[in-house]
Amino acid sequence: MYEDDGVEKLYKKIGNVEFAIQSQSKNQLDVNEVYTEVMKIEGFDKITLGDAFDHLVQNEMLAKEFMAKKMLT
């Protein structure tokens, strides 16, 4: 009985670690996707768009907001 409790605790801890890893990976910024979306913007030259991309990557929260807004349009 005691051994089963230890195994059960281990499984719960592994499940918690897996959940934390999945949550973190869902929150990761896909830099390639941001680049693709920025470069699709019309009316600006590639240098300006590249600067905008650099700014977004340096400010991760802004990049996530940009991507969220792009998905709504």
Distance bins in CASP14 RR format, pairs under 12 A and 6 or more apart:
PFRMAT RR
TARGET T0000
AUTHOR 0000-0000-0000
RMODE 2
METHOD distances of the structure
MODEL  1
1 7 0 0 0 0 0 1 0 0 0 0 0
1 8 0 0 0 0 0 1 0 0 0 0 0
2 8 0 0 0 0 0 1 0 0 0 0 0
2 9 0 0 0 0 0 1 0 0 0 0 0
3 9 0 0 0 0 0 1 0 0 0 0 0
3 10 0 0 0 0 0 1 0 0 0 0 0
4 10 0 0 0 0 0 1 0 0 0 0 0
4 11 0 0 0 0 0 1 0 0 0 0 0
5 11 0 0 0 0 0 1 0 0 0 0 0
5 12 0 0 0 0 0 1 0 0 0 0 0
6 12 0 0 0 0 1 0 0 0 0 0 0
6 13 0 0 0 0 1 0 0 0 0 0 0
6 14 0 0 0 0 0 1 0 0 0 0 0
7 13 0 0 0 0 0 1 0 0 0 0 0
7 14 0 0 0 0 0 1 0 0 0 0 0
8 14 0 0 0 0 0 1 0 0 0 0 0
8 15 0 0 0 0 0 1 0 0 0 0 0
9 15 0 0 0 0 0 1 0 0 0 0 0
9 16 0 0 0 0 0 1 0 0 0 0 0
10 16 0 0 0 0 0 1 0 0 0 0 0
10 17 0 0 0 0 0 1 0 0 0 0 0
11 17 0 0 0 0 0 1 0 0 0 0 0
11 18 0 0 0 0 0 1 0 0 0 0 0
12 18 0 0 0 0 0 1 0 0 0 0 0
12 19 0 0 0 0 0 1 0 0 0 0 0
13 19 0 0 0 0 0 1 0 0 0 0 0
13 20 0 0 0 0 0 1 0 0 0 0 0
14 20 0 0 0 0 0 1 0 0 0 0 0
14 21 0 0 0 0 0 1 0 0 0 0 0
15 21 0 0 0 0 1 0 0 0 0 0 0
15 22 0 0 0 0 1 0 0 0 0 0 0
15 23 0 0 0 0 0 1 0 0 0 0 0
16 22 0 0 0 0 0 1 0 0 0 0 0
16 23 0 0 0 0 0 1 0 0 0 0 0
17 23 0 0 0 0 0 1 0 0 0 0 0
17 24 0 0 0 0 0 1 0 0 0 0 0
18 24 0 0 0 0 0 1 0 0 0 0 0
18 25 0 0 0 0 0 1 0 0 0 0 0
19 25 0 0 0 0 0 1 0 0 0 0 0
19 26 0 0 0 0 0 1 0 0 0 0 0
20 26 0 0 0 0 0 1 0 0 0 0 0
20 27 0 0 0 0 0 1 0 0 0 0 0
21 27 0 0 0 0 0 1 0 0 0 0 0
21 28 0 0 0 0 0 1 0 0 0 0 0
22 28 0 0 0 0 0 1 0 0 0 0 0
26 64 0 0 0 0 0 1 0 0 0 0 0
27 60 0 0 0 0 1 0 0 0 0 0 0
27 61 0 0 0 0 0 1 0 0 0 0 0
27 64 0 0 0 0 1 0 0 0 0 0 0
27 67 0 0 0 0 0 1 0 0 0 0 0
28 34 0 0 0 0 0 1 0 0 0 0 0
28 60 0 0 0 0 1 0 0 0 0 0 0
28 63 0 0 0 0 0 1 0 0 0 0 0
28 64 0 0 0 0 1 0 0 0 0 0 0
28 67 0 0 0 0 0 1 0 0 0 0 0
29 35 0 0 0 0 0 1 0 0 0 0 0
29 37 0 0 0 0 0 1 0 0 0 0 0
29 53 0 0 0 0 0 1 0 0 0 0 0
29 56 0 0 0 0 1 0 0 0 0 0 0
29 57 1 0 0 1 0 0 0 0 0 0 0
29 58 0 0 0 0 0 1 0 0 0 0 0
29 59 0 0 0 0 0 1 0 0 0 0 0
29 60 1 0 1 0 0 0 0 0 0 0 0
29 61 0 0 0 0 1 0 0 0 0 0 0
29 62 0 0 0 0 0 1 0 0 0 0 0
29 63 1 0 1 0 0 0 0 0 0 0 0
29 64 1 0 0 1 0 0 0 0 0 0 0
29 65 0 0 0 0 0 1 0 0 0 0 0
29 66 0 0 0 0 0 1 0 0 0 0 0
29 67 1 0 0 1 0 0 0 0 0 0 0
29 68 0 0 0 0 0 1 0 0 0 0 0
30 36 0 0 0 0 1 0 0 0 0 0 0
30 37 0 0 0 0 1 0 0 0 0 0 0
30 56 0 0 0 0 0 1 0 0 0 0 0
30 57 0 0 0 0 0 1 0 0 0 0 0
30 60 0 0 0 0 0 1 0 0 0 0 0
30 63 0 0 0 0 1 0 0 0 0 0 0
30 64 0 0 0 0 0 1 0 0 0 0 0
30 66 0 0 0 0 0 1 0 0 0 0 0
30 67 1 0 0 1 0 0 0 0 0 0 0
30 70 0 0 0 0 0 1 0 0 0 0 0
31 37 0 0 0 0 0 1 0 0 0 0 0
31 38 0 0 0 0 0 1 0 0 0 0 0
31 53 0 0 0 0 1 0 0 0 0 0 0
31 54 0 0 0 0 0 1 0 0 0 0 0
31 56 0 0 0 0 1 0 0 0 0 0 0
31 57 1 0 0 1 0 0 0 0 0 0 0
31 58 0 0 0 0 0 1 0 0 0 0 0
31 60 0 0 0 0 1 0 0 0 0 0 0
31 63 0 0 0 0 1 0 0 0 0 0 0
31 64 0 0 0 0 0 1 0 0 0 0 0
31 67 0 0 0 0 0 1 0 0 0 0 0
32 38 0 0 0 0 0 1 0 0 0 0 0
32 39 0 0 0 0 0 1 0 0 0 0 0
32 53 0 0 0 0 0 1 0 0 0 0 0
32 57 0 0 0 0 0 1 0 0 0 0 0
32 63 0 0 0 0 0 1 0 0 0 0 0
32 67 0 0 0 0 0 1 0 0 0 0 0
33 39 0 0 0 0 0 1 0 0 0 0 0
33 40 0 0 0 0 0 1 0 0 0 0 0
33 53 0 0 0 0 0 1 0 0 0 0 0
33 56 0 0 0 0 0 1 0 0 0 0 0
33 57 0 0 0 0 0 1 0 0 0 0 0
33 63 0 0 0 0 1 0 0 0 0 0 0
33 64 0 0 0 0 0 1 0 0 0 0 0
33 66 0 0 0 0 0 1 0 0 0 0 0
33 67 1 0 0 1 0 0 0 0 0 0 0
33 68 0 0 0 0 0 1 0 0 0 0 0
33 70 0 0 0 0 1 0 0 0 0 0 0
33 71 0 0 0 0 0 1 0 0 0 0 0
34 40 0 0 0 0 0 1 0 0 0 0 0
34 41 0 0 0 0 0 1 0 0 0 0 0
34 49 0 0 0 0 0 1 0 0 0 0 0
34 50 0 0 0 0 0 1 0 0 0 0 0
34 52 0 0 0 0 1 0 0 0 0 0 0
34 53 1 0 0 1 0 0 0 0 0 0 0
34 54 0 0 0 0 0 1 0 0 0 0 0
34 55 0 0 0 0 0 1 0 0 0 0 0
34 56 1 0 1 0 0 0 0 0 0 0 0
34 57 1 0 0 1 0 0 0 0 0 0 0
34 58 0 0 0 0 0 1 0 0 0 0 0
34 59 0 0 0 0 0 1 0 0 0 0 0
34 60 0 0 0 0 1 0 0 0 0 0 0
34 62 0 0 0 0 0 1 0 0 0 0 0
34 63 1 0 1 0 0 0 0 0 0 0 0
34 64 0 0 0 0 1 0 0 0 0 0 0
34 65 0 0 0 0 0 1 0 0 0 0 0
34 66 1 0 0 1 0 0 0 0 0 0 0
34 67 1 0 0 1 0 0 0 0 0 0 0
34 68 0 0 0 0 0 1 0 0 0 0 0
34 69 0 0 0 0 0 1 0 0 0 0 0
34 70 0 0 0 0 1 0 0 0 0 0 0
35 41 0 0 0 0 0 1 0 0 0 0 0
35 46 0 0 0 0 0 1 0 0 0 0 0
35 49 0 0 0 0 1 0 0 0 0 0 0
35 50 0 0 0 0 1 0 0 0 0 0 0
35 52 0 0 0 0 0 1 0 0 0 0 0
35 53 1 0 1 0 0 0 0 0 0 0 0
35 54 0 0 0 0 1 0 0 0 0 0 0
35 56 0 0 0 0 1 0 0 0 0 0 0
35 57 0 0 0 0 1 0 0 0 0 0 0
35 63 0 0 0 0 0 1 0 0 0 0 0
35 66 0 0 0 0 0 1 0 0 0 0 0
35 67 0 0 0 0 0 1 0 0 0 0 0
36 49 0 0 0 0 0 1 0 0 0 0 0
36 53 0 0 0 0 1 0 0 0 0 0 0
36 66 0 0 0 0 0 1 0 0 0 0 0
36 67 0 0 0 0 0 1 0 0 0 0 0
36 70 0 0 0 0 0 1 0 0 0 0 0
37 49 0 0 0 0 0 1 0 0 0 0 0
37 52 0 0 0 0 0 1 0 0 0 0 0
37 53 0 0 0 0 1 0 0 0 0 0 0
37 56 0 0 0 0 1 0 0 0 0 0 0
37 63 0 0 0 0 1 0 0 0 0 0 0
37 66 1 0 0 1 0 0 0 0 0 0 0
37 67 1 0 0 1 0 0 0 0 0 0 0
37 68 0 0 0 0 0 1 0 0 0 0 0
37 69 0 0 0 0 1 0 0 0 0 0 0
37 70 1 0 1 0 0 0 0 0 0 0 0
37 71 0 0 0 0 1 0 0 0 0 0 0
37 73 0 0 0 0 0 1 0 0 0 0 0
38 44 0 0 0 0 1 0 0 0 0 0 0
38 46 0 0 0 0 0 1 0 0 0 0 0
38 48 0 0 0 0 1 0 0 0 0 0 0
38 49 1 0 1 0 0 0 0 0 0 0 0
38 50 1 0 0 1 0 0 0 0 0 0 0
38 51 0 0 0 0 1 0 0 0 0 0 0
38 52 1 0 1 0 0 0 0 0 0 0 0
38 53 1 0 1 0 0 0 0 0 0 0 0
38 54 0 0 0 0 1 0 0 0 0 0 0
38 55 0 0 0 0 1 0 0 0 0 0 0
38 56 1 0 0 1 0 0 0 0 0 0 0
38 57 0 0 0 0 1 0 0 0 0 0 0
38 62 0 0 0 0 0 1 0 0 0 0 0
38 63 0 0 0 0 1 0 0 0 0 0 0
38 66 1 0 0 1 0 0 0 0 0 0 0
38 67 0 0 0 0 1 0 0 0 0 0 0
38 70 0 0 0 0 1 0 0 0 0 0 0
39 45 0 0 0 0 0 1 0 0 0 0 0
39 46 1 0 0 1 0 0 0 0 0 0 0
39 47 0 0 0 0 0 1 0 0 0 0 0
39 48 0 0 0 0 0 1 0 0 0 0 0
39 49 1 0 1 0 0 0 0 0 0 0 0
39 50 1 0 0 1 0 0 0 0 0 0 0
39 52 0 0 0 0 1 0 0 0 0 0 0
39 53 1 0 0 1 0 0 0 0 0 0 0
39 56 0 0 0 0 0 1 0 0 0 0 0
40 46 0 0 0 0 0 1 0 0 0 0 0
40 49 0 0 0 0 1 0 0 0 0 0 0
40 52 0 0 0 0 0 1 0 0 0 0 0
40 53 0 0 0 0 0 1 0 0 0 0 0
40 66 0 0 0 0 0 1 0 0 0 0 0
40 70 0 0 0 0 1 0 0 0 0 0 0
40 73 0 0 0 0 0 1 0 0 0 0 0
41 48 0 0 0 0 1 0 0 0 0 0 0
41 49 1 0 0 1 0 0 0 0 0 0 0
41 50 0 0 0 0 0 1 0 0 0 0 0
41 52 1 0 0 1 0 0 0 0 0 0 0
41 53 0 0 0 0 1 0 0 0 0 0 0
41 56 0 0 0 0 0 1 0 0 0 0 0
41 66 0 0 0 0 0 1 0 0 0 0 0
41 70 0 0 0 0 1 0 0 0 0 0 0
41 73 0 0 0 0 0 1 0 0 0 0 0
42 48 0 0 0 0 0 1 0 0 0 0 0
42 49 0 0 0 0 1 0 0 0 0 0 0
43 49 0 0 0 0 1 0 0 0 0 0 0
43 52 0 0 0 0 0 1 0 0 0 0 0
44 50 0 0 0 0 1 0 0 0 0 0 0
44 51 0 0 0 0 1 0 0 0 0 0 0
44 52 1 0 0 1 0 0 0 0 0 0 0
44 53 0 0 0 0 0 1 0 0 0 0 0
45 51 0 0 0 0 1 0 0 0 0 0 0
45 52 0 0 0 0 0 1 0 0 0 0 0
46 52 0 0 0 0 0 1 0 0 0 0 0
46 53 0 0 0 0 1 0 0 0 0 0 0
47 53 0 0 0 0 0 1 0 0 0 0 0
47 54 0 0 0 0 0 1 0 0 0 0 0
48 54 0 0 0 0 0 1 0 0 0 0 0
48 55 0 0 0 0 0 1 0 0 0 0 0
49 55 0 0 0 0 0 1 0 0 0 0 0
49 56 0 0 0 0 0 1 0 0 0 0 0
50 56 0 0 0 0 1 0 0 0 0 0 0
50 57 0 0 0 0 1 0 0 0 0 0 0
50 58 0 0 0 0 0 1 0 0 0 0 0
51 57 0 0 0 0 0 1 0 0 0 0 0
51 58 0 0 0 0 0 1 0 0 0 0 0
52 58 0 0 0 0 0 1 0 0 0 0 0
52 59 0 0 0 0 0 1 0 0 0 0 0
52 62 0 0 0 0 0 1 0 0 0 0 0
52 63 0 0 0 0 0 1 0 0 0 0 0
52 66 0 0 0 0 1 0 0 0 0 0 0
53 59 0 0 0 0 0 1 0 0 0 0 0
53 62 0 0 0 0 0 1 0 0 0 0 0
53 63 0 0 0 0 1 0 0 0 0 0 0
53 66 0 0 0 0 1 0 0 0 0 0 0
53 67 0 0 0 0 0 1 0 0 0 0 0
54 62 0 0 0 0 0 1 0 0 0 0 0
54 63 0 0 0 0 0 1 0 0 0 0 0
55 61 0 0 0 0 0 1 0 0 0 0 0
55 62 1 0 0 1 0 0 0 0 0 0 0
55 63 0 0 0 0 1 0 0 0 0 0 0
55 66 0 0 0 0 1 0 0 0 0 0 0
56 62 1 0 1 0 0 0 0 0 0 0 0
56 63 1 1 0 0 0 0 0 0 0 0 0
56 64 0 0 0 0 1 0 0 0 0 0 0
56 65 0 0 0 0 1 0 0 0 0 0 0
56 66 1 0 1 0 0 0 0 0 0 0 0
56 67 0 0 0 0 1 0 0 0 0 0 0
56 69 0 0 0 0 0 1 0 0 0 0 0
56 70 0 0 0 0 0 1 0 0 0 0 0
57 63 1 0 0 1 0 0 0 0 0 0 0
57 64 0 0 0 0 0 1 0 0 0 0 0
57 66 0 0 0 0 0 1 0 0 0 0 0
57 67 0 0 0 0 0 1 0 0 0 0 0
59 65 0 0 0 0 1 0 0 0 0 0 0
59 66 0 0 0 0 1 0 0 0 0 0 0
60 66 0 0 0 0 0 1 0 0 0 0 0
60 67 0 0 0 0 0 1 0 0 0 0 0
61 67 0 0 0 0 0 1 0 0 0 0 0
61 68 0 0 0 0 0 1 0 0 0 0 0
62 68 0 0 0 0 0 1 0 0 0 0 0
62 69 0 0 0 0 0 1 0 0 0 0 0
63 69 0 0 0 0 0 1 0 0 0 0 0
63 70 0 0 0 0 0 1 0 0 0 0 0
64 70 0 0 0 0 0 1 0 0 0 0 0
64 71 0 0 0 0 0 1 0 0 0 0 0
65 71 0 0 0 0 0 1 0 0 0 0 0
65 72 0 0 0 0 0 1 0 0 0 0 0
66 72 0 0 0 0 0 1 0 0 0 0 0
66 73 0 0 0 0 0 1 0 0 0 0 0
67 73 0 0 0 0 0 1 0 0 0 0 0
END
